[in-house]
Amino acid sequence: MLAAVGVRADDNALYPGGTALDRHTQKFKNLKIVMDIKARNVANLNFAAVVARRIMEHPGSKLVVVVEGPAITAFAKDNYLDHQGAIDNWVSLAEMGVKVEYCGNSVKGAGLKPEDMMGLTEKNPAAVNPGAFPSIAYYEALGYQLVIPEKLD
């Protein structure tokens, strides 16, 4: 057994690698990200909005969000009042320049049509795309990096 005689809490020699570098306030420039939101429920949409907002804090960031899955129905015009808080978060993000696309297959699978979906903003309206995977591949070909936020329980 080794005795820790004379060791102070601030003595980095005791710890492997010393102390971690503090870069938590570093800002990256000109990020190009396509985010695939596999939205099972509104909680997934809310978590993804937090991630999107953090990405947009970096200068010059370009963010395209592709929403797919059963919670796509939260973006239907008829459901706005039921999910107003979550949708208003996405309106704010669209106003910041986040491009929002709805998976056309998810829209159709939910029994909805493109005209049933909210545009979010007039200046930067959301769009119904041909499908999540072709759209993600398209943006990756343009140099966007794929991010898939996953809410941990």
Helices and strands as residue ranges (DSSP letters): G 12-14, E 32-38, H 42-56, E 62-68, G 70-75, G 77-82, H 84-95, E 99-103, H 104-109, G 114-116, E 127-129, H 132-141, E 145-147
